[in-house]
Amino acid sequence: MAFGRSSTSRTHPPVEPMTLKILVAGGFGVGKTTLVGAVSEIRPLRTEEVLTEAGRPVDDLHGIENKSTTTVAMDFGRITLRDDLVLYLFGTPGQDRFWFLWDELAQGALGAIVLADTRRLEDSFAAIDYFERRGIPFTVAVNCFEGARRFPADAVRGALDLDPEVELLMCDARDRESVKNVLVAVVQHALVLAEHPTAAATR
């Protein structure tokens, strides 16, 4: 009697991906909404409102005169880096008057990206200080706007007074691959610190 040959292949159950929360922070008009939209594999959730005359005294548009909208709560997107790793991206509002939302958004975050603009570098200080004080790992990404003066990475690092272990990258917030490189850097940095907490404690 002939028997059919049994298959040696086995069907593996799908892997439940690890989900990580990453914040995207920085000053007003630095490109946070653009960055989230560039990499999100879902339609990004945006909470943008049109800038009004009432906001002109408090919203500094120097260097970003063409900006017409602003995030008033958050941007949200999602990207799958690997089959077993999904990032949820939360873009924070840039203006001081919306900073009460930052503590809520920061809960459970693995790490953060501080997006910087060399034309308004001082706008990055508050975000850097926020993450340093709360011990949240972060990477600085310089958004290279067209027409903006380019500076060496070491010069930008010195101007921002970054600790040696904080990575600084140049990026284009409109370009998916450029943004993915920044996301990989912040995840790697945060996971290293999570595995070696004493390294973070001695910064």
C-alpha positions in Angstrom: 0.0 0.0 0.0 1.4 3.4 -0.9 1.3 6.2 1.5 1.6 9.8 0.7 4.7 11.5 2.0 3.9 13.8 4.9 5.0 17.4 4.6 8.0 18.4 6.8 7.1 22.1 6.6 5.5 23.6 9.6 3.4 26.7 9.7 4.7 29.1 12.3 2.2 31.4 14.0 2.6 35.0 13.2 5.0 36.9 15.4 3.3 39.5 17.6 5.4 42.7 16.9 6.9 44.8 19.7 5.4 48.2 19.7 7.4 51.2 20.8 6.4 54.8 21.3 8.7 57.6 20.0 8.2 61.3 20.4 9.0 63.9 17.7 9.7 67.2 19.4 11.3 70.6 18.6 10.5 74.2 18.1 7.6 75.8 16.3 7.7 75.2 12.5 10.7 72.9 12.6 9.1 70.1 10.5 7.6 67.7 13.0 4.4 67.2 11.1 6.3 66.8 7.9 8.6 64.1 9.4 5.7 62.1 10.8 3.9 62.2 7.5 7.0 61.2 5.5 7.3 57.8 7.1 3.8 56.9 8.4 2.3 53.8 6.7 -1.1 55.0 7.8 -2.8 58.3 7.1 -1.3 60.5 9.9 -3.6 61.9 12.5 -3.0 65.7 12.5 -4.4 68.3 14.8 -3.5 71.4 12.8 -5.2 74.8 12.9 -4.8 77.9 10.8 -2.6 80.5 12.3 -4.5 83.7 13.2 -3.7 87.3 13.8 -4.3 86.8 17.5 -1.4 84.4 17.6 1.1 86.6 15.9 2.4 88.3 19.1 3.4 84.8 20.5 4.2 82.8 17.4 7.6 83.8 16.1 7.5 83.3 12.3 11.0 84.6 11.7 12.6 82.3 9.1 9.3 80.5 8.5 7.1 83.3 7.1 5.2 81.0 4.7 3.9 78.8 7.6 0.1 79.0 7.8 -0.9 76.2 10.2 0.2 74.9 13.5 -0.2 71.7 15.5 -2.3 72.3 18.6 -2.4 68.8 20.2 -0.3 66.2 18.4 0.6 64.4 15.2 0.3 60.6 15.2 1.7 58.1 12.7 2.9 54.5 12.6 5.8 52.7 10.8 6.9 49.1 10.7 10.7 48.9 10.9 10.7 45.1 10.9 8.1 42.3 11.0 8.6 42.3 14.8 9.0 46.0 15.5 6.4 48.7 15.0 6.9 52.4 16.0 4.1 54.7 17.0 5.2 58.3 16.4 3.8 61.2 18.4 4.6 64.7 17.2 4.4 67.3 20.0 3.1 70.9 19.6 5.9 73.4 19.3 4.6 76.5 21.0 5.1 77.1 24.7 1.3 77.6 25.3 0.7 73.9 24.4 3.5 72.4 26.5 1.0 71.2 29.1 0.4 68.3 26.7 4.0 67.1 26.7 3.8 65.2 29.9 0.8 63.2 28.7 2.5 62.5 25.4 5.8 61.5 27.0 4.2 58.8 29.2 5.5 55.4 28.1 7.9 56.8 25.4 11.0 54.7 24.7 12.8 57.7 23.3 12.5 60.9 21.3 13.7 62.9 18.3 14.5 66.5 18.8 14.2 68.1 15.4 16.3 71.2 14.9 16.5 74.0 12.4 19.9 75.8 12.2 18.1 79.1 11.4 16.4 78.9 14.8 18.7 76.7 16.8 17.7 78.3 20.1 14.2 76.8 19.7 15.7 73.4 20.3 17.0 74.1 23.8 13.7 73.7 25.6 13.0 70.2 24.1 16.6 69.0 24.8 16.2 70.3 28.4 12.9 68.5 28.8 14.2 65.1 27.8 17.4 65.5 29.8 15.5 66.3 33.0 13.2 63.3 32.6 15.9 60.9 31.5 14.2 60.1 28.2 16.8 59.0 25.6 16.8 61.3 22.5 18.6 61.9 19.2 19.0 65.3 17.6 18.1 65.5 13.9 19.0 68.7 12.0 16.3 69.3 9.4 18.2 70.6 6.4 15.9 73.1 4.9 16.5 74.4 1.4 18.3 77.6 1.4 19.4 77.3 5.0 23.1 77.7 5.8 24.8 74.3 6.5 27.0 73.9 9.4 29.4 71.0 10.4 27.8 68.5 12.8 30.4 69.3 15.4 29.6 73.0 15.3 25.9 72.3 15.8 26.7 69.8 18.6 28.7 72.5 20.4 26.1 75.1 19.9 23.5 72.8 21.5 25.9 71.7 24.3 25.0 68.1 23.7 26.4 65.3 25.9 28.9 63.0 24.0 26.5 60.0 23.9 23.7 62.0 22.2 23.7 61.3 18.5 23.3 64.1 16.1 22.3 63.5 12.5 21.5 65.6 9.4 18.2 64.7 7.8 15.5 65.8 5.3 12.1 65.6 7.1 10.4 65.1 3.7 12.4 62.1 2.8 11.2 58.7 4.0 14.7 57.0 4.0 16.3 59.9 5.7 13.7 59.9 8.5 14.0 56.1 8.9 17.7 56.4 9.5 16.9 58.8 12.4 14.3 56.5 13.8 16.7 53.6 13.8 19.3 55.7 15.5 17.0 56.8 18.4 15.7 53.2 18.9 19.2 51.8 19.0 20.3 54.5 21.4 17.3 54.0 23.7 17.6 50.2 23.7 21.3 50.4 24.6 20.4 52.6 27.6 17.6 50.4 28.6 19.9 47.4 28.7 22.6 49.3 30.5 20.8 51.8 32.8 24.0 52.6 34.7 25.2 54.3 31.5 22.3 56.7 31.6 22.7 57.3 35.3 26.3 58.4 34.9 25.7 60.9 32.1 
